[in-house]
């Protein structure tokens, strides 16, 4: 069913009026009808586009998956990204007034930081009724600079013959692809070795039944090295849980998905593999030589690799008032993170 444009426009401006940044001016804002002038193409976007998934990077920064005319799009909001050349699998799409209105009506747009309140009042919240018949809507290009930036891409991974709406894990894989290609939202100082590992686990054929791409996305965007490690460890847990229950799964000849089966084992029987045993089993089955082993051995100071991986996880999780400093510099963290990524890939 088509979206009601009048309601969307009203909600857009109501969200602006009720924003915290303007609360002291609330009583002075004219009560009138406001809408954003939209051409036929923009109207179609406003009526028919649908948000299917979203991810919050930080305050007022989002990635939004949009379905429109059987095509899928990713909108990055408040990413402050610039690019000068085409991006493989992502076709840049010019922002239109209809999509802008829809995103604002859904609460994803905010007044840009540092924007003068009087400018917002004059450009966005002026009383259009004073113009009489001359008012034919707010000009999109005039009010757009007052809000957090939006950049939109059409997703082109059709060779996979799968859509984000059909495979939720794909949304996070697509986002990982885009962020690494744009080199945005990474807070750690990843070196070339680690970036190569990230590229290998993301750019190759996706393994939706094995890898938790939401965990990888959280890991890549984490504010600190230790949180990056924890999310990678979480992804490794997913791998060894699947490996530890595969034999039983195959004997049952079950038709449910493997991920659902492992979830049921945990929720109904409270079963999950012992971390140390599972990691040792994974390591014992790696090909020789193993890049993952080589990288992790370079930072574990002679300790057994499985024990070091598990101990490092525990040291981070159970850190209390005594600060734990695992590595004093980025160099060793890069080796550890690259090693963890390679271990997930090789397992």
C-alpha positions in Angstrom: 0.0 0.0 0.0 1.3 3.5 -0.9 2.5 5.6 2.0 0.5 8.8 2.8 2.7 11.7 1.7 0.8 14.3 3.8 1.3 12.2 7.0 5.0 11.6 6.1 5.6 15.4 5.6 3.8 16.3 8.8 5.8 13.7 10.7 9.1 15.0 9.1 8.5 18.5 10.4 7.1 17.4 13.7 10.3 15.5 14.3 12.3 18.7 13.7 10.0 20.8 15.9 10.2 18.3 18.7 14.0 17.9 18.5 15.9 18.7 21.7 18.0 21.3 20.0 15.0 23.5 19.4 13.0 22.9 22.6 13.6 26.4 23.9 12.0 27.8 20.7 9.0 25.4 20.8 6.4 28.0 21.7 7.6 30.4 19.0 7.4 28.0 16.1 4.3 28.8 13.9 1.6 26.1 13.7 1.1 25.7 10.0 1.1 23.2 7.2 4.5 22.4 5.9 5.7 20.0 3.2 8.7 19.4 1.0 8.3 20.1 -2.7 8.7 16.8 -4.6 8.6 15.9 -8.3 6.9 12.8 -9.7 10.0 10.6 -9.2 10.5 11.8 -5.6 6.8 11.1 -4.9 7.2 7.6 -6.1 10.2 7.1 -3.7 8.2 8.6 -0.8 5.2 6.4 -1.4 6.8 3.1 -2.3 10.3 2.8 -0.6 10.6 0.6 2.5 13.2 0.4 5.2 14.1 -3.2 5.7 17.0 -3.0 8.1 19.1 -0.5 9.9 22.4 -0.3 11.9 23.5 2.5 14.2 27.2 3.3 14.1 27.2 6.2 16.6 25.0 9.1 17.7 23.0 10.2 14.7 25.0 7.9 12.3 23.2 5.1 10.6 23.2 2.7 7.7 19.7 2.0 6.3 18.7 -0.7 3.9 15.9 0.4 1.5 13.8 -1.7 -0.8 12.4 0.2 -3.8 11.0 -1.1 -7.1 12.6 -4.5 -6.4 16.0 -3.0 -6.0 18.0 -2.6 -2.8 19.8 0.4 -1.6 22.1 1.4 1.3 21.8 4.9 2.8 24.7 6.1 5.0 23.6 8.9 7.3 26.1 11.2 8.9 29.0 9.3 7.6 31.0 12.4 6.4 32.2 10.2 3.5 33.7 11.5 0.3 34.8 9.4 -2.7 36.1 10.3 -6.1 35.9 7.0 -8.1 33.2 4.3 -8.7 32.9 1.6 -6.0 32.5 -2.0 -7.1 29.0 -3.4 -6.4 27.7 0.0 -5.2 26.2 2.4 -7.7 25.9 6.0 -6.4 22.4 7.3 -6.4 21.6 11.0 -6.2 19.5 11.8 -3.1 15.9 12.9 -4.0 13.4 14.8 -1.9 11.1 11.8 -1.5 13.7 9.6 0.1 14.9 12.5 2.2 11.4 13.1 3.5 10.8 9.4 4.2 14.1 9.1 6.2 13.3 12.2 8.1 9.7 11.0 8.9 11.2 7.8 10.3 13.4 9.7 12.7 16.8 9.1 11.0 17.6 12.7 10.2 18.8 15.3 12.7 19.8 18.9 12.6 23.5 19.1 11.7 25.9 19.7 14.6 26.9 23.3 14.8 24.0 24.5 12.7 22.7 27.9 13.9 19.2 27.6 15.4 18.0 30.8 13.8 19.0 29.3 10.4 16.9 26.3 11.1 13.9 28.4 12.1 14.2 30.6 9.1 14.9 28.0 6.4 13.0 24.9 7.8 10.3 26.1 10.1 9.1 29.4 8.6 5.4 30.0 8.3 4.5 29.1 4.7 0.9 30.4 5.2 2.3 33.9 5.1 3.2 33.4 1.5 -0.4 32.5 0.6 -0.8 31.0 -2.8 2.9 31.5 -3.5 3.8 28.7 -1.0 4.2 25.4 -3.0 6.4 23.6 -0.5 9.8 23.8 1.1 12.7 23.7 -1.4 14.6 20.4 -0.8 18.0 21.8 -1.8 17.5 24.8 0.5 16.8 22.8 3.7 19.1 19.8 3.0 22.2 21.5 4.3 20.6 21.9 7.7 20.5 18.2 8.3 23.0 15.4 8.7 24.4 14.3 5.4 22.9 11.3 3.4 24.7 9.3 0.8 22.8 6.6 -1.1 24.0 3.5 -3.1 22.2 1.0 -5.2 23.4 -2.5 -4.1 24.6 -4.6 -7.0 25.4 -8.1 -5.8 22.9 -9.8 -8.1 25.4 -12.5 -9.1 24.7 -14.0 -5.6 21.0 -14.3 -6.5 20.0 -13.3 -3.0 18.5 -10.2 -1.4 19.0 -8.5 2.0 15.3 -9.0 2.7 15.7 -12.7 2.3 19.0 -13.1 4.2 19.4 -10.7 7.2 23.0 -11.7 7.6 23.6 -10.3 4.1 22.8 -6.8 5.3 25.9 -6.9 7.6 28.1 -8.5 4.9 27.1 -5.7 2.4 27.8 -3.1 5.0 31.2 -4.6 5.8 31.9 -4.5 2.1 31.0 -0.8 1.8 32.8 0.4 4.9 36.0 -1.3 4.0 35.9 0.0 0.4 35.2 3.6 1.7 37.6 3.2 4.6 35.1 4.7 7.1 34.0 4.0 10.7 37.2 2.1 11.6 38.5 3.5 14.9 41.6 1.3 15.3 44.8 1.9 13.4 44.6 -1.2 11.1 47.8 -1.7 9.2 48.2 -3.2 5.7 48.4 -6.8 7.1 45.1 -6.5 9.0 43.3 -4.6 6.2 44.3 -7.5 3.9 42.8 -10.0 6.4 39.6 -7.9 6.6 39.4 -7.8 2.8 39.9 -11.6 2.6 37.1 -12.4 5.0 34.7 -9.9 3.5 35.4 -9.6 -0.2 35.4 -13.3 -0.9 32.3 -15.4 -1.5 30.1 -14.9 1.6 29.6 -17.8 4.0 26.2 -16.9 5.5 25.8 -20.3 7.1 29.2 -20.1 8.9 30.2 -16.5 9.6 28.3 -14.0 11.8 28.8 -10.8 9.7 27.0 -8.7 12.3 29.8 -9.7 14.7 32.4 -8.8 12.1 30.8 -5.4 11.5 30.8 -4.7 15.2 34.4 -5.8 15.4 35.5 -3.7 12.5 33.8 -0.5 13.9 34.7 -1.1 17.5 36.2 1.9 19.4 39.0 0.0 20.9 41.2 -3.0 20.1 40.0 -5.2 23.0 36.3 -4.8 21.9 37.4 -5.7 18.3 39.0 -8.9 19.7 35.9 -9.8 21.7 33.6 -9.5 18.7 36.0 -11.7 16.6 36.0 -14.2 19.5 32.2 -14.2 19.3 32.4 -15.0 15.6 34.8 -17.8 16.4 32.4 -19.1 19.0 29.7 -19.4 16.3 32.1 -21.4 14.1 33.1 -23.9 16.8 29.5 -24.3 18.0 28.5 -25.3 14.5 31.5 -27.6 14.1 30.9 -29.2 17.5 27.3 -30.1 16.7 27.6 -31.0 13.0 27.9 -34.7 13.6 24.7 -34.8 15.6 22.9 -32.6 13.1 23.9 -34.9 10.2 22.7 -38.1 12.1 19.3 -36.5 12.7 18.8 -35.8 9.0 17.1 -32.6 10.1 15.6 -30.1 7.6 15.9 -27.0 9.8 18.8 -24.7 9.3 22.1 -25.4 11.1 22.0 -22.0 12.9 18.4 -22.8 14.2 19.6 -26.2 15.4 22.5 -24.9 17.4 20.2 -22.2 18.9 17.7 -24.9 20.0 20.5 -26.9 21.6 21.4 -23.9 23.7 17.9 -22.7 24.5 16.3 -26.1 25.2 19.2 -28.1 26.6 21.5 -25.4 27.7 24.3 -27.1 25.7 27.3 -25.3 24.2 30.8 -26.6 23.6 33.6 -25.9 26.1 35.6 -23.0 24.6 39.1 -24.4 25.2 38.2 -27.9 23.9 36.5 -26.4 20.8 39.4 -24.1 20.0 41.9 -26.9 20.4 39.9 -29.0 18.0 39.8 -26.3 15.4 43.6 -25.7 15.7 44.3 -29.4 15.4 42.5 -29.6 12.1 44.0 -26.6 10.4 46.2 -27.1 7.3 49.9 -26.9 7.7 51.4 -24.3 7.4 48.6 -22.2 9.0 48.7 -18.4 8.5 46.5 -18.0 11.5 48.8 -20.0 13.8 51.8 -18.1 12.5 50.3 -14.7 13.3 49.0 -15.6 16.7 52.2 -17.4 17.7 54.0 -14.1 17.1 52.2 -12.4 20.0 51.3 -15.2 22.5 54.9 -15.3 24.0 55.2 -19.1 23.8 51.9 -19.9 25.4 49.7 -22.6 23.9 47.6 -20.9 21.2 44.3 -22.2 22.3 45.0 -21.3 25.9 46.2 -17.8 24.9 43.0 -17.1 22.8 40.8 -18.2 25.7 42.8 -16.4 28.3 42.8 -13.2 26.3 39.1 -13.3 26.0 38.7 -13.8 29.8 41.2 -11.1 30.6 39.1 -8.6 28.6 35.7 -9.8 29.8 36.6 -10.1 33.5 38.7 -6.9 33.8 37.7 -5.1 37.0 39.5 -2.3 38.8 42.9 -3.6 37.8 43.5 -2.4 34.2 44.6 -5.0 31.8 47.1 -3.9 29.1 47.4 -6.8 26.7 49.6 -5.0 24.2 51.2 -1.6 24.6 51.1 -0.7 20.9 49.1 -1.1 17.7 51.7 -3.4 16.1 50.9 -6.5 18.2 47.2 -5.8 18.3 47.3 -5.8 14.5 49.0 -9.2 14.5 46.5 -10.6 17.0 43.4 -9.3 15.1 44.8 -10.4 11.7 45.4 -13.8 13.3 41.9 -14.1 14.7 40.4 -13.2 11.3 42.5 -15.8 9.5 41.6 -18.4 12.2 37.9 -17.8 11.5 38.6 -18.2 7.8 40.7 -21.3 8.1 38.5 -23.1 10.6 
